[in-house]
Each structure stands twice: as structure tokens, then as C-alpha cells.
């Protein structure tokens, strides 16, 4: 599965958790905690990406980037936005 389809699939799973909360779901718990906690997690993951880049090796960079992308998708879903909104903005910027 290519990365675009995987991001779309992950976004759909997050949207499903938003519409149909699951009691044992980390995504559900993040969404229930609200915007402040979601943004806090995005910030933590961004810092972890920086730390990985500055000395933890490529594997950690990839792992932490994956965590950051996931938390960004949760943030977008919480705000009623999708990865397509990000894609459209990038297309506008890079025609």
C-alpha cells in the first residue's frame, strides 16, 4: 500500500473512532481529551522528531515521524479537517 493510501486509511480509521468511540482505543481517548491535549501530543511528538534527528539514528527518526503524522491526523480530525485539506494546500503552494 502506498503512503497516500495508508494516510487516507489511517484518516478513515480516526474518523471512525470519532464517530463511533471505542472504549479501549487510544484514538478515542485522545479525541475525548480535547484540543489542548491533542495539541500537547503534537508538540511532544515534534520535539521527539527533533531529538531523533539530532542523535538517535534513522530508525528513531522514522518511528517518531510516524508518531507525529498520526497525532497530526488526530488533530485534523478533531477540527473537522482531513489530509485532503493539507494536500490541497500543498498543491496550491506547488502548483
Backbone as JSON, one array per atom type, in Angstrom:
{
  "sequence": "XXXXXXXXXXXXXXXXXXXXXXXXXXXXXXXXXXXXXXXXXXXXXXXXXXXXXXXXXXXXXXXXXXXXXXXXXXXXXXXXXXXXXXXXXXXXXXX",
  "N": [[0.86, -1.18, 0.0], [0.63, 2.19, -0.9], [1.99, 5.3, 0.47], [0.14, 7.43, 0.41], [-2.37, 6.22, 0.19], [-2.27, 4.78, 2.59], [-2.19, 6.84, 4.5], [-4.68, 7.96, 3.98], [-6.28, 5.76, 4.7], [-5.62, 5.5, 7.42], [-6.56, 7.99, 8.28], [-9.29, 7.58, 7.82], [-9.82, 5.58, 9.69], [-9.38, 7.0, 12.04], [-11.42, 8.92, 11.8], [-13.58, 7.18, 11.99], [-13.31, 6.34, 14.64], [-13.87, 8.71, 15.84], [-16.56, 9.1, 15.18], [-17.65, 6.72, 16.13], [-16.95, 5.99, 19.02], [-14.57, 3.92, 20.7], [-14.09, 2.05, 23.59], [-11.52, 1.05, 24.4], [-9.71, 2.33, 22.81], [-6.89, 4.16, 21.84], [-6.98, 6.34, 20.12], [-9.66, 7.17, 20.41], [-9.54, 7.96, 23.11], [-7.75, 10.12, 22.96], [-9.23, 11.9, 21.32], [-11.38, 12.36, 23.02], [-10.12, 13.7, 25.09], [-9.71, 16.22, 24.12], [-8.91, 19.33, 22.38], [-6.7, 20.8, 23.55], [-5.12, 18.79, 24.79], [-4.59, 17.16, 22.59], [-3.1, 18.88, 20.96], [-0.95, 19.27, 22.64], [0.18, 16.68, 22.56], [0.92, 16.63, 19.85], [2.92, 18.59, 19.9], [4.76, 17.36, 21.68], [5.47, 15.11, 20.16], [6.63, 16.35, 17.95], [8.91, 17.48, 19.12], [10.18, 15.1, 19.84], [10.79, 14.12, 17.3], [12.73, 15.97, 16.51], [14.73, 15.49, 18.46], [15.36, 12.85, 17.78], [16.42, 13.2, 15.21], [18.69, 14.6, 15.86], [20.45, 12.76, 16.97], [19.64, 10.09, 17.43], [19.5, 8.24, 15.45], [18.46, 6.92, 12.22], [16.33, 5.04, 12.25], [14.89, 5.72, 14.57], [14.17, 8.32, 13.82], [12.35, 7.8, 11.75], [10.4, 6.33, 13.19], [9.52, 8.24, 15.1], [8.62, 10.24, 13.41], [6.47, 8.94, 12.22], [4.81, 8.74, 14.49], [4.32, 11.47, 14.89], [2.94, 12.17, 12.51], [0.63, 10.59, 12.8], [-0.5, 11.8, 15.12], [-0.93, 14.36, 14.14], [-2.9, 13.78, 12.23], [-4.97, 13.03, 13.96], [-5.39, 15.5, 15.24], [-6.25, 17.05, 13.03], [-8.65, 15.68, 12.39], [-10.1, 16.1, 14.75], [-10.63, 18.79, 14.48], [-12.3, 18.77, 12.35], [-11.13, 18.59, 9.88], [-9.22, 17.22, 7.1], [-6.67, 15.03, 5.7], [-6.79, 15.55, 3.02], [-7.31, 18.28, 2.94], [-4.83, 19.3, 3.69], [-3.3, 18.29, 1.59], [-4.48, 19.71, -0.53], [-3.71, 22.32, 0.09], [-0.93, 22.09, -0.14], [-0.8, 21.56, -2.89], [-1.72, 24.0, -3.91], [0.41, 25.62, -3.18], [2.49, 24.52, -4.61], [1.75, 24.23, -7.19]],
  "CA": [[0.0, 0.0, 0.0], [1.48, 3.37, -0.92], [1.8, 6.15, 1.65], [-1.06, 8.24, 0.31], [-3.5, 5.36, 0.57], [-2.18, 4.45, 4.01], [-2.62, 8.02, 5.25], [-6.14, 8.03, 3.82], [-6.85, 4.68, 5.51], [-5.47, 5.89, 8.83], [-7.52, 9.08, 8.5], [-10.64, 6.99, 7.89], [-9.92, 4.9, 10.98], [-9.53, 8.06, 13.05], [-12.78, 9.45, 11.65], [-14.49, 6.18, 12.53], [-13.22, 6.4, 16.11], [-14.55, 9.96, 16.23], [-18.0, 8.86, 15.03], [-18.01, 5.52, 16.88], [-15.91, 5.81, 20.04], [-14.29, 2.58, 21.2], [-13.57, 2.27, 24.95], [-10.11, 0.71, 24.57], [-8.98, 2.92, 21.7], [-6.06, 5.33, 22.14], [-7.51, 7.44, 19.31], [-10.87, 7.65, 21.1], [-9.16, 8.68, 24.33], [-7.2, 11.42, 22.55], [-10.32, 12.76, 20.87], [-12.18, 12.73, 24.19], [-9.35, 14.63, 25.92], [-9.92, 17.55, 23.58], [-7.91, 20.02, 21.57], [-5.48, 21.14, 24.27], [-4.3, 17.59, 24.97], [-4.13, 16.71, 21.27], [-2.03, 19.8, 20.55], [0.19, 18.93, 23.51], [0.8, 15.48, 22.0], [1.59, 17.02, 18.6], [4.15, 19.25, 20.29], [5.69, 16.35, 22.22], [5.98, 14.28, 19.07], [7.53, 17.18, 17.14], [10.18, 17.54, 19.86], [10.81, 13.79, 19.73], [11.38, 14.03, 15.96], [13.95, 16.77, 16.55], [15.72, 14.75, 19.24], [15.78, 11.7, 16.99], [17.28, 13.69, 14.13], [19.95, 15.1, 16.43], [21.36, 11.81, 17.57], [19.1, 8.79, 17.78], [19.55, 7.36, 14.29], [17.4, 6.98, 11.22], [15.16, 4.25, 12.65], [14.11, 6.55, 15.51], [13.59, 9.43, 13.05], [11.17, 7.27, 11.07], [9.38, 6.0, 14.2], [8.96, 9.46, 15.69], [7.87, 10.93, 12.35], [5.19, 8.23, 12.12], [4.0, 9.18, 15.63], [3.9, 12.86, 14.64], [1.91, 12.17, 11.46], [-0.6, 10.07, 13.41], [-1.1, 12.81, 16.0], [-1.43, 15.43, 13.27], [-4.17, 13.33, 11.67], [-5.97, 13.13, 15.03], [-5.68, 16.92, 15.39], [-7.07, 17.46, 11.9], [-9.98, 15.09, 12.55], [-10.78, 16.79, 15.84], [-11.06, 20.11, 13.97], [-13.17, 18.61, 11.18], [-10.31, 18.71, 8.67], [-8.68, 15.94, 6.64], [-5.4, 15.09, 4.98], [-7.07, 16.18, 1.72], [-7.16, 19.72, 3.11], [-3.4, 19.55, 3.66], [-2.91, 18.01, 0.21], [-4.93, 20.82, -1.38], [-2.84, 23.48, 0.39], [0.38, 21.83, -0.77], [-0.99, 21.71, -4.33], [-1.76, 25.43, -4.18], [1.75, 26.17, -3.0], [3.47, 23.95, -5.53], [1.05, 24.15, -8.44]],
  "C": [[0.9, 1.23, 0.0], [1.1, 4.32, 0.21], [0.54, 7.0, 1.59], [-2.28, 7.42, 0.72], [-3.46, 5.01, 2.05], [-2.61, 5.64, 4.86], [-4.13, 8.18, 5.15], [-6.83, 6.97, 4.68], [-6.78, 5.02, 6.99], [-6.43, 7.02, 9.18], [-8.95, 8.56, 8.63], [-10.85, 6.26, 9.21], [-10.13, 5.92, 12.1], [-10.93, 8.66, 13.0], [-13.82, 8.47, 12.2], [-14.48, 6.19, 14.05], [-13.92, 7.66, 16.64], [-16.07, 9.75, 16.22], [-18.5, 7.72, 15.9], [-16.95, 5.23, 17.93], [-15.81, 4.37, 20.53], [-13.61, 2.74, 22.57], [-12.09, 1.98, 25.14], [-9.22, 1.31, 23.49], [-8.19, 4.16, 22.15], [-6.58, 6.54, 21.37], [-8.76, 8.03, 19.97], [-10.49, 8.46, 22.33], [-8.56, 10.04, 24.0], [-8.31, 12.38, 22.15], [-11.18, 13.23, 22.05], [-11.46, 13.73, 25.1], [-9.45, 16.07, 25.41], [-8.69, 18.17, 22.94], [-6.61, 20.31, 22.32], [-4.56, 19.94, 24.44], [-3.78, 17.07, 23.63], [-2.97, 17.58, 20.8], [-0.76, 19.55, 21.38], [0.92, 17.71, 22.97], [1.51, 15.79, 20.69], [2.92, 17.69, 18.92], [5.19, 18.29, 20.83], [6.3, 15.52, 21.1], [6.92, 15.08, 18.17], [8.9, 17.29, 17.81], [10.91, 16.2, 19.75], [11.42, 13.56, 18.35], [12.71, 14.78, 15.95], [15.06, 16.03, 17.29], [16.24, 13.54, 18.48], [16.75, 12.12, 15.88], [18.66, 14.07, 14.67], [20.75, 14.04, 17.16], [20.82, 10.44, 17.9], [19.05, 7.83, 16.59], [18.3, 7.4, 13.43], [16.15, 6.2, 11.62], [14.28, 5.06, 13.6], [13.48, 7.74, 14.79], [12.3, 8.97, 12.37], [10.06, 6.98, 12.08], [8.72, 7.25, 14.76], [8.19, 10.28, 14.66], [6.51, 10.26, 12.17], [4.27, 8.64, 13.27], [3.47, 10.6, 15.41], [2.79, 12.91, 13.6], [0.59, 11.67, 12.02], [-1.27, 11.15, 14.27], [-1.59, 14.03, 15.22], [-2.77, 15.04, 12.65], [-5.29, 13.37, 12.71], [-6.37, 14.59, 15.23], [-6.58, 17.43, 14.26], [-8.5, 16.95, 12.06], [-10.76, 15.8, 13.65], [-11.35, 18.13, 15.37], [-11.97, 20.0, 12.75], [-12.44, 18.77, 9.86], [-9.78, 17.33, 8.3], [-7.32, 16.16, 5.98], [-5.59, 15.7, 3.6], [-6.96, 17.69, 1.8], [-5.68, 20.12, 3.07], [-2.87, 19.36, 2.24], [-3.27, 19.17, -0.7], [-4.07, 22.06, -1.15], [-1.47, 23.3, -0.24], [0.3, 22.0, -2.29], [-1.04, 23.18, -4.72], [-0.38, 26.06, -4.11], [2.73, 25.71, -4.08], [2.88, 23.59, -6.88], [1.19, 22.94, -9.25]]
}
